[in-house]
Amino acid sequence: MKLDFQTDGGIGTRANLGVIVLETDETLEHEFARIMDRAGVALYHSRIPMVPEIRPDTLARMEQDLPASARLLPPSLRFDAIGFGCTSASTVIGSKNVARAVKTECPDAYVTDPLAAIIAAGRHLGAKRLGFVTPYIPEVSAGMRAKLEEAGFEIAGFGSFEEGNDRIVARITEASILAAIEHVTAQAPCDAVVVSCTNLRCLDVIARAEEKTGVSVLSSNQALAWHMLRLAGIGDTSTQFGRLFE
């Protein structure tokens, strides 16, 4: 027996979102699943090759692989926004170059990345002075710091775990991240603290850190998800993911 069926608009009745995740990332998908759990919002993932060693040369290689990764997102969908899930690579490659590479395959989608999202989020909150926490080796941290300063922010305090292996970054404890935020915000007054890297497990730290320090917290995954939703026209608020979503 051939069965009758009907079709509808699919899962993404409000928005179709795509995110390109590093081969080595163990955190972004878990945190995005929680943030993006909204009626009518569909989230699709692709992966991009990346070695565990986080250095400017390894990060730069991803620019050539971005079109192929974007091509693996479901071709039947029109994507509202696509995010590239690597803060340090976005710093090295440049947000404009990230967007250009993704748009070769998805020309109609808004494109963002954690660096662009953090800048947009900082401006949205009216922040001028930032605390800055990274897991990176000094060369990578310095590059992102320069990008934030070029965007008009002042770096009031800074600290880094100085870990160059992405597998280890994914194992840094939430307690360590919280302590790092407290340490950096104690260095000098700041309007917000940026915790960089999509592989750091920050989502459950944000509200606790904001309560303890009185300072807004922006993490790579939180800011990227927020920016993608806003670019797609989704303005939902939440009390779970920090002041940025309130």
C-alpha positions as CSV (number, residue, x, y, z in Angstrom):
1,M,0.0,0.0,0.0
2,K,1.3,3.4,-0.9
3,L,0.6,5.8,1.9
4,D,-0.6,9.4,1.5
5,F,1.4,12.2,3.1
6,Q,1.6,15.9,3.4
7,T,4.6,18.3,3.7
8,D,5.2,21.5,5.7
9,G,7.9,24.1,6.0
10,G,10.3,21.9,8.0
11,I,11.8,22.5,11.4
12,G,13.1,26.0,10.8
13,T,9.8,27.9,10.6
14,R,11.4,30.9,12.2
15,A,15.0,30.5,11.2
16,N,17.5,28.0,9.7
17,L,21.0,28.4,11.3
18,G,24.2,26.7,10.3
19,V,27.5,26.5,12.3
20,I,30.9,25.3,11.1
21,V,32.6,23.5,14.0
22,L,36.3,22.7,14.4
23,E,37.3,19.0,14.0
24,T,38.9,19.3,17.5
25,D,36.0,21.2,19.2
26,E,34.2,19.2,21.9
27,T,32.1,22.0,23.5
28,L,30.4,24.2,21.0
29,E,27.7,21.8,19.8
30,H,26.8,20.9,23.4
31,E,26.4,24.6,24.4
32,F,24.7,25.6,21.2
33,A,22.1,22.8,21.6
34,R,21.0,24.5,24.9
35,I,21.1,28.1,23.7
36,M,19.3,27.4,20.3
37,D,16.5,25.2,21.9
38,R,13.8,27.5,20.6
39,A,10.5,26.8,18.8
40,G,10.9,27.1,15.1
41,V,14.7,27.5,15.1
42,A,16.6,24.7,13.3
43,L,20.4,24.4,13.8
44,Y,22.6,22.4,11.5
45,H,26.3,21.6,12.0
46,S,29.3,21.0,9.6
47,R,32.9,20.3,10.6
48,I,36.2,21.7,9.3
49,P,39.6,20.1,9.5
50,M,41.9,21.3,12.3
51,V,44.9,19.9,14.1
52,P,45.1,20.1,17.9
53,E,47.9,22.6,17.9
54,I,46.6,26.2,18.0
55,R,49.1,28.4,16.2
56,P,48.7,31.2,13.7
57,D,49.8,28.9,10.8
58,T,47.4,26.1,11.7
59,L,44.6,28.6,12.1
60,A,45.2,30.3,8.8
61,R,44.8,27.0,6.9
62,M,41.1,26.8,7.6
63,E,40.3,29.7,5.2
64,Q,40.8,27.4,2.3
65,D,38.5,24.7,3.8
66,L,35.6,27.0,4.7
67,P,33.8,26.7,1.4
68,A,33.9,22.9,1.5
69,S,32.6,22.9,5.0
70,A,29.8,25.3,4.1
71,R,28.9,23.1,1.2
72,L,28.1,20.2,3.5
73,L,25.3,22.0,5.2
74,P,21.9,20.8,3.9
75,P,21.6,22.2,0.3
76,S,17.8,22.1,0.3
77,L,17.6,24.9,2.9
78,R,17.9,28.6,2.7
79,F,20.1,29.6,5.7
80,D,19.3,32.8,7.6
81,A,22.7,32.9,9.4
82,I,25.9,30.8,9.4
83,G,28.5,31.0,12.1
84,F,32.2,29.9,11.9
85,G,33.0,28.4,15.3
86,C,36.6,29.5,15.9
87,T,37.6,32.7,17.7
88,S,41.3,32.5,17.2
89,A,41.0,31.5,13.5
90,S,38.6,34.3,12.9
91,T,41.2,36.6,14.3
92,V,44.0,35.3,12.0
93,I,41.8,35.0,8.9
94,G,39.7,38.1,9.5
95,S,36.0,38.3,9.7
96,K,35.5,39.7,6.2
97,N,37.5,36.8,4.7
98,V,35.6,34.3,6.8
99,A,32.3,35.7,5.4
100,R,33.6,35.8,1.9
101,A,34.7,32.2,2.0
102,V,31.3,30.9,3.5
103,K,29.3,33.0,1.0
104,T,30.9,31.3,-1.9
105,E,28.5,28.4,-1.1
106,C,25.8,30.2,0.9
107,P,25.5,33.7,-0.7
108,D,22.2,34.7,0.9
109,A,23.1,33.9,4.5
110,Y,24.4,36.4,7.1
111,V,27.8,35.2,8.2
112,T,29.4,35.8,11.6
113,D,32.2,34.4,13.8
114,P,33.0,34.6,17.5
115,L,35.3,37.7,17.1
116,A,32.7,39.6,15.1
117,A,30.0,38.4,17.6
118,I,32.0,39.5,20.7
119,I,32.5,42.9,19.1
120,A,28.8,43.2,18.3
121,A,27.8,41.9,21.8
122,G,30.2,44.3,23.6
123,R,28.7,47.3,21.6
124,H,25.2,46.0,22.4
125,L,26.0,46.1,26.1
126,G,27.6,49.5,25.8
127,A,30.9,48.1,27.1
128,K,34.1,50.2,26.7
129,R,36.6,48.6,29.0
130,L,37.0,44.8,28.8
131,G,38.6,42.1,30.9
132,F,40.0,39.5,28.6
133,V,40.6,35.8,29.4
134,T,42.0,33.3,26.8
135,P,43.4,29.8,26.8
136,Y,45.9,30.7,24.0
137,I,49.6,30.9,23.6
138,P,50.8,34.6,23.8
139,E,51.0,35.1,20.0
140,V,47.4,34.1,19.4
141,S,46.1,36.1,22.4
142,A,48.0,39.2,21.3
143,G,46.4,39.0,17.9
144,M,42.9,39.0,19.3
145,R,43.7,41.7,21.8
146,A,44.8,43.9,18.9
147,K,41.5,43.2,17.0
148,L,39.4,44.2,20.1
149,E,41.4,47.4,20.5
150,E,41.0,48.2,16.8
151,A,37.3,47.8,17.3
152,G,37.4,50.6,20.0
153,F,37.6,48.6,23.2
154,E,40.1,49.2,26.0
155,I,41.6,46.0,27.6
156,A,41.5,46.7,31.3
157,G,42.7,43.3,32.5
158,F,44.1,40.2,30.9
159,G,45.0,36.6,31.7
160,S,45.6,33.4,29.8
161,F,46.0,29.7,30.5
162,E,48.6,29.7,27.7
163,E,47.7,26.2,26.5
164,G,48.3,25.4,22.8
165,N,46.6,22.0,22.6
166,D,42.9,22.2,21.8
167,R,42.3,18.8,23.4
168,I,43.5,20.1,26.7
169,V,41.6,23.3,26.4
170,A,38.4,21.3,26.3
171,R,39.4,19.8,29.7
172,I,39.9,23.0,31.5
173,T,37.5,22.9,34.4
174,E,34.6,25.3,35.0
175,A,36.1,26.2,38.4
176,S,39.3,27.3,36.7
177,I,37.4,29.4,34.2
178,L,35.4,31.1,37.0
179,A,38.6,31.8,39.0
180,A,40.2,33.3,35.9
181,I,37.3,35.6,35.4
182,E,37.4,36.7,39.0
183,H,41.2,37.3,38.8
184,V,41.0,39.4,35.6
185,T,38.0,41.5,36.7
186,A,39.9,42.2,40.0
187,Q,42.9,43.7,38.1
188,A,41.0,46.9,37.1
189,P,37.4,48.2,36.7
190,C,35.8,46.9,33.5
191,D,32.3,46.9,31.8
192,A,32.5,43.3,30.6
193,V,34.8,40.4,30.5
194,V,35.5,38.4,27.4
195,V,36.2,34.7,27.7
196,S,37.6,33.6,24.4
197,C,37.6,30.1,22.7
198,T,34.6,28.0,21.6
199,N,36.2,24.9,23.3
200,L,36.1,26.4,26.8
201,R,33.1,25.2,28.8
202,C,31.8,28.6,29.8
203,L,28.0,28.4,29.5
204,D,27.3,27.2,33.1
205,V,29.9,29.7,34.4
206,I,28.5,32.9,33.0
207,A,25.6,33.6,35.4
208,R,27.7,32.6,38.4
209,A,30.6,34.9,37.3
210,E,28.2,37.8,36.6
211,E,26.7,37.4,40.1
212,K,30.1,37.2,41.8
213,T,31.9,40.0,39.9
214,G,29.0,42.3,39.0
215,V,30.4,42.4,35.5
216,S,28.8,41.2,32.2
217,V,30.4,38.0,30.8
218,L,30.8,37.4,27.1
219,S,32.0,33.9,26.0
220,S,32.7,32.8,22.4
221,N,29.8,30.4,22.1
222,Q,27.3,32.6,23.9
223,A,28.1,35.6,21.8
224,L,28.2,33.7,18.6
225,A,24.8,32.1,19.3
226,W,23.3,35.4,20.3
227,H,24.6,37.1,17.1
228,M,23.4,34.4,14.8
229,L,19.9,34.6,16.4
230,R,19.8,38.3,16.1
231,L,21.0,38.3,12.5
232,A,18.2,35.8,11.8
233,G,15.7,38.1,13.3
234,I,15.2,36.0,16.5
235,G,15.0,38.4,19.4
236,D,14.0,36.0,22.2
237,T,15.3,36.8,25.7
238,S,16.5,34.4,28.3
239,T,17.6,34.5,31.9
240,Q,19.9,31.4,31.7
241,F,22.7,32.6,29.5
242,G,23.9,35.9,31.0
243,R,23.0,39.5,30.7
244,L,23.6,39.5,26.9
245,F,20.3,37.5,26.5
246,E,18.3,39.5,29.0
